[in-house]
Amino acid sequence: MGMVFRAAFFSLLCLGVLGGAATASPFEWKVTRAEWTTDDEREFQKLVISMGESDCATVTECMADPKANPYRRSDPAGLTFTGDCADFPYYLRAYYSWKKGLPFAFADKVKTLNGHPDPRFSTDGNVITSRQSIHVSPGGRGPNFKRVARDIRDLVYSATFRTHPERNAGDDTDFYPIKINRSSIKPGTVIYDINAHVVIVYKIDDDGLIHYVDANPDNTVTRGVYSRGIPRTAPKLGSGFKNWRPIKLVGATRRSDGVLVGGRIELAKNSTLPDYSTEQYVGTEPVPDDEWRNAKFTHGGQSHGFYEYVRHAVANAPIERDPRVTLRTGLKKICTKAQERIEFVERARKANLHRTEPPTRLPNNIFKAEGDWGTYGSQTFDAELKQMFIALRDKLAEDEALYQDWNERLVYYGISLKRDLLAVWEEEDAACALEFRNSRGRKRDITLTDISQRIYDLSFDPYHCPERRWGAQEEDDLGSCPEDEVKDAWYSAQKYIRRAIDPTARIKTGYGALGLQMFGPKRKFRNPPQADVHTYISNIKLRRAPSLRAAEAVADAS
């Protein structure tokens, strides 16, 4: 075979002239339908439920497990996934769209509105500056799903979610905020936590508990329950519950093989979405955006805090509250968080930072710190732990109000609420069995009662000894701690930072110990929310009989 002939032969072979058309890539995305149907939404929900209810532990494992991913068996060889919290919901939506021949689109670039250096933590939110549309170009093949998944991994991050819902009528964002009810919040709904995290709802219990599944930067997958740990914020930061914005491929032509070619993808505007709502920001009796902190939430004629409102609004039936269950559930979550904090503090001890000279100044904003402060400091972690205590105390206060009023919504028939709650506390405290290693490496017990009473004394500073990190105040507890006057001064100066419960707080902390004491954040942290749950329970009084209360009311009126 001559050289010219061989070259022509192999050219024809590459073009697919010999033996038919060239083989399509197994990852080709063939769009055959222009938009999602109600059945598609139901099937997508099933995929999310499978992910949440499985025991898979990484994004890679979940996508490869037929129990978690019912479409896995039709995947071509070589398809794997790695990603974090922001990638995971996009992976699932894009993956289902690819399997079902649906179009897809996603935001791939954002910028901050105020020049903040990190879009993940921008104080005024972000705007979308670029998008990718997944559809078949005229005369060409469909996009490559493997490449799309790679782009999602590389270009989508938590900053993508940090957008005001009504900017540009919302038609450049992939998600929109929704009404707080059981029909709007469903498997596949995402919840954006402005502390650079995103979770996916996969189940709602009859009593209103919302379960989520999430991915993490190390590719692990975990599960949790929605709580105050995911903060509610101003609309401009785009926090909270969101659903996928419907898209539609318009102007395409259908080829003989059924594939839709060309056209453009349109995103539904907020005004066309029946469940679009900003009530989670501005309340059930809307207030202006800049008054979002004053929003009120009412359900069934009752006023609630936001997190209680969410639970009541999505429950299948009126919630019968049992304060013993409230306390037990809350303490179990706090125990898990405390166990994680023990490991966190232990890493700093092993790194011998407590025996190291501290820096002469704190970072400009301790909550955005890097280096040892980011690796070993527990400032953000501690803020979340405080939120858990505050939320539990608030719930118990609502329960106690019902108890004192003899309200039938409270499922409690005991004589002494204080006695019965303290009994639950003792059981959970014993079951939790917390212990840490002190400066000398010896194990020391720390109880839930200790943490509750010391919650604003826990040191976030990685250069403090473990005893100080766990809020020790007495000489007996601090005897093993190699502290000196310099570190004692730092502990005293950090008093008001320890009272911060919002890791997004705009505070200036870039001072030395004396400067921090004099000029650091004080005013907004002088009176932090009550967080000592144990002391609160210890002060609950016996309720008065309704007849006695009525008689006292008459006497007071006269």
N, C-alpha and C positions, 0 to 999 in steps of 0.2 A: 504494500500500500504506500503510494507516494506521500511525501511530506505534505503537499498542498491538500491532497485528498483526506489525509488523516486529520489535518486541522479543521477542514470543513465538516468531517464526520463528527468530531467531538463538539464542534460548535452546535451542530444540529441536535446532538444528544443533550447538551446542556439546555437548549431551548425547548426540549421536549418534543421536537418534530418527529423523532423516531420513537415509536412505542407510545404515542399519545401525549397529552399535556403534561407539563412539569408537575411533579408531586408537590402538593400544597404542604406548608408547614403544619404540624399537628397543633401548633399554638395559634394558628390563624383565627382571628375573631371575625366571624361571619354574622353581620347584622341582618336579621330576617324579620324583625318586628320593630315598629317605630316607637312603642312606649309600653310601660308596665301596665299590667291588668291587676284587678283585685286578686285574682288567683296567684299572680306572681308575688304580690305582697304577702299573701298567706304562706306561700312556699318559702319565701325568704325568711319569714318569721320562724318557720320550722328549722331552717338551717341554723339560725342564731340560738334557738332553744337547745338544739343538739350540742352546740359548742359549749353552752353554759352548763348543761346537765352532765356532760361527760367528765371524765377525770383526767383529760389530757393536760399536760403541764407546760408545754411550750407552743408558740405559734406554729413552728415546724411540725410538731407532733399532732396538734389539733387538726391542721389542714390535711395531714396524711392519714388520719385515723378514720376509717369508714363509719365508726359509731358516732364520731363528732361531725364528720363531713360526709353525708350520704352521696355526694357526687364524686367522691374520691376515685371510685373504681373506673371512671371514664377518663381520668387524667392521663395525658401522655407521659411517658417516662421522662425523668429529669426535671419535673416541676416541684420545686421546694419554695418555702416561704420563711423569711425571717423579718421581724419588725417589732415596733414598739406600740404604745397605746394609741397613737394617732393613726398609724398605718392599719391597724387591725380592722376597724369598721370599713375602711376603704377597700381592703383586701376582700372582705366578705361580699360587699356590694358589687365590686367589679367582677369577682369570681362568678357570682350567680348570673350577672349580666352576660358574661362570656358563655357560660353553659347554656343559656336560654336564648342566645342570639339577639340580645337587647343592646341598644346604644348605651354609652356611658360618658361621663364628663367629670372633671375634677379640677379644683383650683391648685395650681402648682407654684404660685409665687404670691407673697404678700409683702406689704410694707407698713411701717408704723405711721400713725397720724401725727406724732409729735417728735419724730426723730430719735425716739428711744433706741439705744443700741441693740437691744434684744427683743425681737417681736414676740417671744413667748411671754414676756412680762411687761409689755408696753402698757403705760398707764392710761392711755386714751383709746386703746384698741387699734386694730389694723384694717387695711383695705386690701381686697384682692386685686392683683395687678396682672395676672396671667392665668389662663385656663387651658386645659387640654380637652379636646373632643374626640371621642372614640367612635368613629364610623368609617365606612368603606369609601375611599376616595374614588372619584370617577375613573373607570378603566383599570383600577388597581385591585390588589388583594386587600383583605381586611388587615387591621393592625395586628401586631404580635402580642398576645396576652402576656407572655413572659416578660417582654420589654415594658409593657404597661405596669406590671407588678413591680418591676425594678424601679420605674419612675415614681410610683407611689412611695416605695421605701425611701427613695432618695430626696423627694421633693415635698412630701406631706409631713407636717409636724404640728404640734399642738397650737402654734401660732395661727394655723389655718382656720381654727375655730373661733379665734378672738376677734369677732367682728360685731358691729352694731346691727341688729336685725333689720333696721329700716333704712339703712344707707343704700342708695340706688334701688329702692323698692325691694331690696333683698335679692334681686335677680342675678347677682354675680356670686352668690354663696351656695355651697352645697347643702346647707342645712337651714332650717328655720325654727324659731321657738314655737311651742305648742301650748294648747290649753292643758291645764292640769286636771286630767280625768282619766278614767280607765280605758276609754276608747282611743285616746290620743297617745298615751304612754303605753308602749307595747314592745314585744321583742323586736330588737333592731333600733329602737330609740337610743340615741347617744346622750350622755350627760357630760358636759364639758366642765372640768374643774380648772379654774384659772391658775392653779399652782402647777401648770404644765402637765395635765393629765386628762385622759379621756376614757370613759367606760361605756359599755354597751348593756342595756337592759335585756335580760333574757327571761325573766319570770316575775309575776306580781302575785303575791299570796292574797287570799281572800280578805285578810285583815290589813291589807295595804302595804305590807313590806315589799320593797322593790329590790330585786336581786340583780346584780350585774356581773359581767365577766370583763376582764381587762387584760391587756398585754403590758409588758414592762420593758425598759431599755435593754435588759439582758435577755429578751426574747421569751421570758417566762410568762405563763398565763395564770391569773389568779381570779378568785371570785369574792364578792363582798355584798353588803347590803347598804343601800343609800341612807345617808345620815348627814348630820350637820358638818361632818368632816369634809364634805364638798360644799364650799361656801356659795351663798347667794350674793350676787353683786349688782352693780349698775348695768343697765342695758349695753352701754358702750363696750363692755368687756365680753359680752356674748356668752355668759356662763349658763349652766343649767341644761334643761331638757330640750332636745332638738330632734326633729325627724328629717329624713332625706327629702330634699326638694325634688318634686317630680320634674322629669325632663321628657322632651319629645323630639324625635327626628322629623323634620319637615322638609319638603321640597326634594325628597329622594326619589329615584326611579328604581323599579324592581326589574332585575335581570331575569333571564329565563330560568336560572337555577334557584330563584326565590330570594336572592341576596339583594338588599337595598343598597343602592350606590349613590354617593353624593349627598346633597342636602346639607342641612345645618341643624345643630342642636339648640333648642330653645328651653330655657328654664322658666318654670312657673313663677309668676310674681306673687308677692305676699297677698295681694288683694283677691287672688283667685283661690286661695287655700282655705277651706272651711274650718280647719282646726288651728289656723295661725292665731297666736295670741302672745301678748307681752305681759300677761297677768303675773307671771313669776317674778317680774321685775317691779311692776308698778302696783300690784295688788288687785283685789277683787272690786275695790272702789278706786279706780286708777288715780295715781298722783303723778305729777311731772317727773321726768327722768331724774332730775337732780335732787328729787326728794324721795328717792327709792327706799332709803332707810326707814322712812315713815309709813311705808305701805302697810295696809291692813288686809288680813285674809280671813274671810268668813265662809263657813260651810255649815249648812243645815241650821242656820240661825245662830251658830256659835262662833265666837272669835277665837282664832288660834294663832300661834306662832307659825312661821312658814313651814317648817319641817313637819309639824303636826298636821297642818293644813293639807300638805301633799298626801300624807298617809290617809287622812279621812277622805280626801277627794278621789282616791283611786281604790279604796276598799270596796268590796262587793256588798257590804252591809254595814250598818252603824257599828263602830268599834266599841266593844265592851272592854274597858280598861281594867287590868289587874296590876296594881303597883308592884306586887311581888315579882311578876313576870317582867315588868319594865326594869326593875332593879337588877334582876338576875341576868337578863339579856345584856344590859348595859355594862355590868361588871365583867362579863365574859369577854366582851369586845375590848374593854380597858385592859384586862389581863393580857390578852394577845398583844396589844400595843406596848404594854410594859415589858413583856418578854422581848420584843423586838428592840426596845430601848436599852435593855440590859446588854444585848449583843453589841449595840452601837457604842455604848460607853466602854465596854470591854476592849473594843478595837483601839480606842484612844489610850487606854491603860497599857495595853501591850506595846503600843508605839512609844511609851514612856513620855508622853507629852506633859503629864502631870509633874514630871521632874525636869521639865524644860522651861527655860526663861520665856515668858510670854512676850509677844510683840509689843512695841511701845504705843501702838495705836490700833483701834479696831478698824475693820473695813468701813467704807463710807456708808453702806447700808448692809447691816449684818445679815439680812435675809437674802441678799444677792451675792454673798461672799463665796469665794473660791479658795483653792489651796487647802490648808489644814482646817480652816473654818468650814469649808464645804464638805470635806471628807470626814471630819471627826466632830465638828460642832453640831449640836442637836437643836438649834434654834427653830427651824421649820418643823421638825418632828415634835418638839415640845409644844409648839402652838397648836398642832393637831390634837395632842393629848389633852391640852386644856379645853379645847372645843368639845371633846368627848365628855369630860366631867361637867362642863357647863350645860351641855345638852341634856345629860342625865338628870342633873339637878332641876333644870327647867321642867322636864317631863314629870318628875316626882312632885314638883310644886303644883302642877296642874292636877295631878292625881289627888294630892292632899286637899286641894280646894274642893274637889268633888266629895272627898271623904268627910270633910267638915260640914258640907252642905247636905249630907245623906243622899247624894245624887245616885239614882239607880243605874246610871251608866258605868259606875264603878263596880267591878266584880270583886267585892271584898266584903266578907261577913264576919271578920274578926272583931275583937273588942279593942285591941291596942295596935294601931298601924305602926307606931314606933317600934314596939317590941317585935312584931312579925318581920318588919324590914331589917332590923338589926340581926335577926336570926338568919335571914337570907344572906346578909353581908358576911356574917361569920362563916357560913358554909362556903361561899364563893372565895373568900379570903384564904381559907384553909386549902381549898382545891387548887387555887392559883399557885401557891408555894413559890414565891419569888425569892431569888437570892442573887447577889452580885459579889464580885471580888473587890476587896478594899485595896488600898495603896500597897499593902504588904502581900497581896495575892491571896488573902484568906477569905473564905466565903462568909458573907453576912446576909442575914434575912432582911427583906424589905417587904412590908405588907401593903395591901391596897389602902388600908387606913392611913399608913404613913404617907403614901403618895397623895391621897386625897387632902390631907392636912398640910402637906408641904408643896402643893402643886405650883405655887408661885415662887417657891424657893429653889426648885430644881435648876441647877446651873447648866446652861447650854455650852459653856466655855470649855473647849477640849484641853486647855492648859490647867484646869482645876482638877483636883484629885477626885476619884470616884465617889468618896464620901460626900463631897460638896456637890458633885453632879446629881446626887440623889437627895439633896436638900438638907443634909445634916446641919444642925444648929448647936447641939449640945456638945460639951467638951468630951464626954464619954465616946460620942460617935466620931468626933474629929481627932481623937488622940493618935490615930494611925496615919493621919493626913500630913504630908510634908509641905504644908503651906507656909508662906512667909508674909511679911507685911505688904509686899508688892501684890501678891495674889489676893490677899484679904482686901486690899484697896480696890482691886478690880471687881471682886465679888460685890462689894458694897456699891460701886459705881454702876454696875449692871442691873441694879434693882428694878428700874422701870422697864428695861428691855425684857426682863423675865415676865413682866405682866402683859406683854403683847400677845394677842391671840390670833392676829391676822398677819400671816406671813407676806401679804402683799402690801403691808403698811408702808407708806412713804415716810421713812424716818431717817434722820441723819445721825450716824453713830461713829463717824470717823474722827474720834478724839482719843487722847490718852486718858488714863484713869481719872485724873483731876478734872480735865476738860469735860469728860463724860458726866462726871458728878455735877458739874456746874451748868453745862450747856446742852447736855444730851436730852433725849425725849422724856418729858415728864408729864406735861399737862394732860394729854389724852390717856395716860396710863395711871393716873393717880388713883382712880377708883375702878379697877377692873371688875368684870362680872363675878358674882359669887360662884365658886367652883368646888368648894369643900362639901362633897355629898354626904360624907359620914357625919360631920357636925350638923348638917341640915337635918338628917334623919333623927339624930339624937335630940333635937329640939322640937320634934313634932308633939303636939299636945293631944290629949284625949278629946274626942268631939263631944259637944254638949247634945243632950237629947233634944229633939225638935220642940217638944213642949216647953222645956226650959228656955230655949233660945227665943221662942215666941213671947214668953212672959217677960224675958229681959228686954226684948225689943219694945214691948208696950211700956215697960217702966222707963226706958230711956226716952221714949217719945213724950211721956208725960212730965 
